[in-house]
Amino acid sequence: MTVKTSRKASAARKKQGGSGRGILRAIAVMKLAKALILVGVGLGALKLLDAAAADRMYRWASFVAWRVGPKTGATVQQKLSTLHPSQLVLVAIVSLAYAALFIVEGVGLWMGKRWAEFLTIIAISSFAPIEVYELIRQVTWERGATLAVNLAIVGYLIWKVRQPR
């Protein structure tokens, strides 16, 4: 194969995979944004182990919740006042573990790695039964949209991995 033929073949492969690359990168950005949020939740939960920080958060959340409505305010106060340190540690561990998974998925998808496509299919599909259960338990447009987006991503990735490389 000559250098010219090799360049043409390489350009053809890039052009062929170019349209799907944008979709994969959009999914990757979504995964990385979720990871960033989960890192914030995890670190925030650890920060709440400090009594002074927990007191400030309790007052701030109560103020905001009471502005939204008295029922919300009472619910927020009740939830925050019953949190135990072990629950905060568990929230931090789970949040940071999911963040790590999302980072691996996001970086792998951004780089166009096939293993990341399979990992994302498995990860999203594993939560589909829970999402369906939650949607059946209480139908909201947010839950329906979340399920629809996740199923669309899984469907696209299944289609993509079945395509020859």
N, C-alpha and C positions, 0 to 999 in steps of 0.2 A: 504494500500500500504506500503510495507516495504521500508526501507532506500535504500537498494540495487536497488529495482525496481524504486524508485524515481530518483536515480542517473542515471540509464539507460535512463529513459524517458527524463531527463534534457539533457543528452549528445546527445540523438537523436534529440531533438529540436535544440540544438546548431549546430549540424552537418547539419541539414536540412536548417537552415537559414544562415549558414556560407558562402555559395557561393554568395548569394545576399548581404551580409553584406559588402563585399569588394566594390561592385559597389555603394552601398549607401554611403559608406565612401568616395569614389572617387568623387561622386557628391557633398558631403558635403565639401570636400576640395576645389572644384571648387567654390562653393558658398561662402566659407569663404575667398578665394583669391579675388573674386569680391568685397566682402565687404571691404576688406583691401584697394583695389584700390579706391573704392568710398569714403571711409573715407578720404583718401589722397586728392581726388578731392574736397570734401567738405571743408576740413580744408584749402586747398590751395586757394579756392575761398574766404574764409573768410580772409585769409592772404592778398589777393589782395586788400582788403578794405583799407589797409595801403598804403599811396601814395608812400612812399619810396620803399616798397616791390613791388608794382605794376610797378614802373619805372624800377627796376632791372629785373623783369620778362619780361617786354616789350623789353628791350634791349637784354636779353638772347634769347628770342624766335625769335626776329628779326634776330639776328646773325645766329642762327641755321637754320632758314627758308631760309635766303639768301644763305647759304651754300648748301642747297638742290636745290634751283632754284629761279630765280627772281620772277616768277609768284607766287610761294608759299610764298616767302618773302612778297610780296605786299599784298597777301590775309591775312597772319597772322597779319601784321601791321594794316590793315584795321579792322579786327575783334577785335583785342585787343584795338584799340583806340576808338571803339564805345561802349565798355562795360560800363554800368551804375552800380552804387553800388547796386541798387535794383535787377538787373539781377544777380550780384554775390551772393547776399543773397539768391535769388531763387535757383540758382545752388547749393549752400551749403545745403539748406534745403532739396531739392529733393535728392541730393547725399547721405546725411546722413540718410534720410528716407529709401531709397533703401538699404543702407548698413545695417540698422537695420533689414529690412526684410530678407536680405541674411544671416545675422548672426543667426536669429531665424531659418530659413530653415536649414542652415548648422549644427547648434548644434543639432537640432531635428533629422536630418537625421543621424548624427554621432551616436546619442544615439539610433537609430533604432525606433523612434517613428512613429506610423502610421499617426498621425495628421500632421506631417511634410511632409510625402509623399503626402497627400492630398493638403496641402498648396503649395507645390512645383508644383504639377500638375496645380493648379489654377493659380499660379503666372506666370509660363512659358507659359501656354496656353493663358493667357490674352494678351501676347505680340505677339503671333503668327500672328494675322492679320496685325499688323504693320510691322513685319519682311517680310511677304509675299508682302505687298505693296511696301516696300523698295526694295525688290529683283526684283519686276516687273518694278519699276521705273528705276532702274539701276542694271543690272545683274553683280555681281562681285563674285569671288570665295569665298571671305570672308563672304559675306552675305549668299551665298548658304550654306557654311559650318556651319555658326552660326545657320541657320534655321534647317539644317539636325541634328546637335548635339542636339538642343533643342527638336526637334520632337522625336529623339531617347530616350532622357531622359524621356519625357512625356509618350511615348509608354512603356518603361520599367516600369515606376512607376505605370501606369494603370494596366499593367500585374501583378505587384507585389501586389498591393492592392486587386486585385481580388483573390489572392491565400489565402487559409485558413491559419490562424495563428496557 
